Amino acid sequence: MSVILAVCGENFCAMASDGRMVEEPAVPGKPNILSEELPKLRKVNRNVCVGFAGDTLAAVQAVNALDEYNVQYLTFEKIVKVLCERMRQVHTLPLGVRFLVGGRGRKGGFQMATFSTEDGYQPDIRPAQPGAYLIEGACAHTEIGPLLDKHLRAGAEHWRSMDDIAASLDACIRDAAARDETANDKIYRQLVY
């Protein structure tokens, strides 16, 4: 039920998602589409974006838990901690959930965290490096790795602007939607810089 992509550089984090939500378990050939316009990402504050793929209802419960705080002052580290703790308390469909969190950390550098049902919501946090990009993605029903390689990793050396990055993210989502009927090509984006 969804595609989420993230690219994090030393001065920004960009995320994109599709907009389709289907009833799980998805029936091959005729999934029950619940929404065509549901972004699976949120800009929490000026420093951090959160995105997810998988069990949308479970993920939304965790993301909504951030509203128990004054989100304007939440740090990257606190957001990751709150999401991981909340997801450990939420019932998740067998499909599971994968989160991507990107943005500026307490010390000012950009970083990305990934965590999921599979790893017990133990975050893997990586700092952005000068001259390189952190590229991550998740798709609930399609192997995302080959699409990341084709549309993002292969083209990264040619990126000269945020428009180039946005075009690569869009192409990856469109390709995923063409292969996976639980995703669509309604694209939502967020940017932190």
DOGU-823471 format. One record per residue (C-alpha): x negated, y, z. Coordinates in steps of 0.02 Angstrom, whole numbers. Each point is the difference from the previous one (the first is absolute). Last residue first. Example, Ala and Ser with C-alpha at 12.3 -4.5 7.8 and 13.67 -1.06 7.14 Angstrom:
<rs>
[[-684 -53 357]]
[[69 -172 33]]
</rs>
This chain:
<rs>
[[-839 1120 170]]
[[154 -108 32]]
[[108 -52 -147]]
[[166 -89 -15]]
[[80 -82 -151]]
[[165 -82 -48]]
[[24 -96 -162]]
[[162 -74 -69]]
[[-79 -137 -105]]
[[88 -144 86]]
[[-52 -144 112]]
[[93 -161 48]]
[[7 -47 -185]]
[[-188 -27 -3]]
[[-105 3 -159]]
[[62 161 -80]]
[[13 82 172]]
[[-181 -44 38]]
[[-55 78 -166]]
[[100 158 36]]
[[-77 8 175]]
[[-176 -17 -69]]
[[30 131 -135]]
[[67 122 130]]
[[-153 -22 112]]
[[-115 26 -151]]
[[95 157 -54]]
[[-6 67 179]]
[[-189 -25 5]]
[[-23 93 -164]]
[[115 140 61]]
[[-103 10 160]]
[[-146 49 -110]]
[[-157 -67 -83]]
[[32 -187 7]]
[[-106 -93 -127]]
[[-100 -104 125]]
[[164 -53 80]]
[[67 -80 -157]]
[[-48 -182 28]]
[[41 9 186]]
[[171 78 -25]]
[[99 -71 -146]]
[[-76 -170 -40]]
[[-81 -43 166]]
[[151 58 101]]
[[113 -99 -117]]
[[-107 -157 21]]
[[7 18 191]]
[[189 30 13]]
[[58 -182 -2]]
[[188 18 -18]]
[[143 -26 123]]
[[-24 125 142]]
[[-122 115 -86]]
[[-145 78 93]]
[[-138 120 -46]]
[[-170 63 50]]
[[-136 107 -78]]
[[-134 85 106]]
[[-94 114 -118]]
[[-185 37 -20]]
[[-113 151 -26]]
[[-13 42 184]]
[[73 -140 107]]
[[176 -14 71]]
[[7 -80 171]]
[[73 -174 22]]
[[126 -58 129]]
[[59 -181 1]]
[[147 1 119]]
[[54 -156 96]]
[[185 -12 -39]]
[[4 -189 29]]
[[-111 -26 -154]]
[[138 -76 -108]]
[[133 121 62]]
[[-104 142 -68]]
[[-136 128 26]]
[[-95 123 -109]]
[[-84 159 59]]
[[-76 134 -110]]
[[-122 140 40]]
[[-33 183 -32]]
[[-122 89 113]]
[[52 135 124]]
[[-58 -75 165]]
[[178 -40 53]]
[[35 -88 -165]]
[[59 75 -165]]
[[114 -106 -105]]
[[58 -170 -52]]
[[113 -133 73]]
[[43 -154 -102]]
[[121 -124 76]]
[[41 -179 -50]]
[[163 -81 54]]
[[62 -180 11]]
[[99 -101 -127]]
[[49 -120 140]]
[[116 139 61]]
[[-68 106 143]]
[[66 19 177]]
[[-77 156 75]]
[[-106 2 159]]
[[-171 -30 -82]]
[[51 129 -130]]
[[18 132 137]]
[[-176 -26 66]]
[[-77 5 -173]]
[[98 156 -51]]
[[-41 92 162]]
[[-187 -41 -11]]
[[-14 51 -183]]
[[89 164 36]]
[[-112 32 151]]
[[-159 -24 -103]]
[[58 112 -141]]
[[41 134 128]]
[[175 52 53]]
[[15 186 35]]
[[131 49 -129]]
[[87 -166 33]]
[[64 60 170]]
[[34 -176 58]]
[[154 -112 3]]
[[7 35 -188]]
[[-145 -121 -23]]
[[120 -141 46]]
[[86 34 -167]]
[[-151 -76 -88]]
[[16 -159 104]]
[[186 -20 -32]]
[[-29 42 -184]]
[[-123 -145 -12]]
[[126 -125 68]]
[[136 59 -120]]
[[-119 1 -147]]
[[-64 -178 18]]
[[-141 7 -128]]
[[-103 150 -51]]
[[-54 148 105]]
[[-63 178 -7]]
[[-62 127 127]]
[[-76 170 -36]]
[[-107 102 121]]
[[-77 174 22]]
[[136 127 -40]]
[[127 -102 96]]
[[87 -168 -15]]
[[1 -1 -190]]
[[112 -149 -27]]
[[-4 -148 -115]]
[[116 -138 -57]]
[[110 115 -102]]
[[178 -65 -19]]
[[83 50 -162]]
[[57 -158 -91]]
[[95 -69 149]]
[[82 -164 53]]
[[-46 -103 -153]]
[[56 -182 16]]
[[-134 -94 -95]]
[[55 -85 -160]]
[[-134 -97 -92]]
[[-88 -63 155]]
[[111 20 155]]
[[-82 115 126]]
[[6 -64 179]]
[[27 136 39]]
[[116 135 -64]]
[[-86 120 -117]]
[[-74 173 24]]
[[-66 95 -150]]
[[-85 170 6]]
[[-180 -26 -53]]
[[-144 62 104]]
[[-146 121 -15]]
[[-135 57 118]]
[[-141 127 -15]]
[[-132 31 135]]
[[-119 146 -15]]
[[-174 73 26]]
[[-119 -150 17]]
[[112 -106 -108]]
[[152 -105 40]]
[[108 -86 -129]]
[[160 -84 57]]
[[131 -110 -81]]
[[167 -67 60]]
[[113 -115 -100]]
[[165 -62 61]]
[[117 -136 52]]
</rs>
